Amino acid sequence: MPFRRLPPVLRALLAQAFGFLVILALARLGLGFPPFVWVLLQATLAVWLSRGLHLEPRWLLLQAILPFLVWLLWGAPVPAWLYLGGFLALALVFGGGLVTRVPLYLASRDACDQLATLLPEGPVRFVDLGCGLGGPVAHLARARPDGQFLGVEASPFSWLVAWLRCLPLPNATIRLGSLWRVDLADRDVAYAFLSPVPMPALWAKALREMKPGSCLISHSFEIPGQSPDRTVPVKGRRGARLLVWNVR
Ligand SMILES: C[S@@+](CC[C@H](N)C(=O)[O-])C[C@H]1O[C@@H](n2cnc3c(N)ncnc32)[C@H](O)[C@@H]1O
């Protein structure tokens, strides 16, 4: 089904929109329910449609709550710019994640320390694909002044924080853009902390572009069907680890 390929947020919006169209049609037919019943109907329709669109249970919960939230806030003395400001702030921080299906969460200090131990000797060229707030890039650039450290980030707000953070570091560069547009041919180490979704495509990209002797490191997420050459547990989240695949 084509809808299944859409990001969850778009499927959720579609379900609410179709639900609302049904509500409008019922209202046009002259049905007169108390407001609570209309809202309940919208929530029920949105949840039902969301199930049909294969949204996960946490999305169903959100879909059920959303119409009641809108009803509660309807007519509340909240200035309109506050909604717009809130929306823009959320879009700046999490907008990239909604499209790419990779949220922002950060590698722990221990993960950065372990990452440093995995870098080869000499003037290494490293890239963090989806560098978030730039923590690993800044940490490694300080630990290894002889290396070149690049971070690429799709979310404008995260990029700005990472860029400011790495500004004083001469061997660190932060770029705004998609990780899929970064050529990995000149990188000795490519590191990513993403989600299970892009891992097969990331492995295909690494095989296509990276030279033999380089390596791909994933924070916690496996590549289906590819056993890592090395696994390093890291403190922090349960099951957190660095998985290393050597490119041959
Ligand atoms: C889980 S965070 C990891 C941040 C950092 N690498 C770390 O280890 O702390 C993943 C980041 O990847 C970014 N991201 C996801 N898909 C991306 C893409 N296609 N291009 C660039 N950045 C992307 C997200 O915006 C998010 O900031």
Ligand as a Chemical Component Dictionary entry (heavy atoms), coordinates in Angstrom:
data_LIG
# 
_chem_comp.id                   LIG 
_chem_comp.type                 NON-POLYMER 
_chem_comp.pdbx_formal_charge   0 
_chem_comp.three_letter_code    LIG 
# 
loop_
_chem_comp_atom.comp_id 
_chem_comp_atom.atom_id 
_chem_comp_atom.alt_atom_id 
_chem_comp_atom.type_symbol 
_chem_comp_atom.charge 
_chem_comp_atom.model_Cartn_x 
_chem_comp_atom.model_Cartn_y 
_chem_comp_atom.model_Cartn_z 
_chem_comp_atom.pdbx_ordinal 
LIG C1  C1  C 0  20.638 9.889  17.191 1  
LIG S1  S1  S 1  21.243 11.448 16.653 2  
LIG C2  C2  C 0  22.963 11.169 16.822 3  
LIG C3  C3  C 0  23.771 12.417 17.082 4  
LIG C4  C4  C 0  25.288 12.202 17.148 5  
LIG N1  N1  N 0  25.781 11.536 15.967 6  
LIG C5  C5  C 0  25.689 11.417 18.370 7  
LIG O1  O1  O 0  26.183 10.297 18.199 8  
LIG O2  O2  O -1 25.534 11.909 19.492 9  
LIG C6  C6  C 0  20.954 11.281 14.901 10 
LIG C7  C7  C 0  21.059 12.576 14.136 11 
LIG O3  O3  O 0  21.083 12.273 12.751 12 
LIG C8  C8  C 0  20.407 13.310 12.069 13 
LIG N2  N2  N 0  19.993 12.781 10.772 14 
LIG C9  C9  C 0  19.087 11.817 10.527 15 
LIG N3  N3  N 0  18.989 11.580 9.215  16 
LIG C10 C10 C 0  19.852 12.418 8.612  17 
LIG C11 C11 C 0  20.213 12.648 7.254  18 
LIG N4  N4  N 0  19.633 11.958 6.258  19 
LIG N5  N5  N 0  21.157 13.558 6.988  20 
LIG C12 C12 C 0  21.757 14.250 7.988  21 
LIG N6  N6  N 0  21.438 14.091 9.283  22 
LIG C13 C13 C 0  20.512 13.188 9.598  23 
LIG C14 C14 C 0  19.242 13.650 12.989 24 
LIG O4  O4  O 0  18.730 14.949 12.716 25 
LIG C15 C15 C 0  19.907 13.545 14.354 26 
LIG O5  O5  O 0  20.421 14.779 14.773 27 
# 
loop_
_chem_comp_bond.comp_id 
_chem_comp_bond.atom_id_1 
_chem_comp_bond.atom_id_2 
_chem_comp_bond.value_order 
_chem_comp_bond.pdbx_ordinal 
LIG C1  S1  SING 1  
LIG S1  C2  SING 2  
LIG S1  C6  SING 3  
LIG C2  C3  SING 4  
LIG C3  C4  SING 5  
LIG C4  N1  SING 6  
LIG C4  C5  SING 7  
LIG C5  O1  DOUB 8  
LIG C5  O2  SING 9  
LIG C6  C7  SING 10 
LIG C7  O3  SING 11 
LIG C7  C15 SING 12 
LIG O3  C8  SING 13 
LIG C8  N2  SING 14 
LIG C8  C14 SING 15 
LIG N2  C9  SING 16 
LIG N2  C13 SING 17 
LIG C9  N3  DOUB 18 
LIG N3  C10 SING 19 
LIG C10 C11 SING 20 
LIG C10 C13 DOUB 21 
LIG C11 N4  SING 22 
LIG C11 N5  DOUB 23 
LIG N5  C12 SING 24 
LIG C12 N6  DOUB 25 
LIG N6  C13 SING 26 
LIG C14 O4  SING 27 
LIG C14 C15 SING 28 
LIG C15 O5  SING 29 
# 
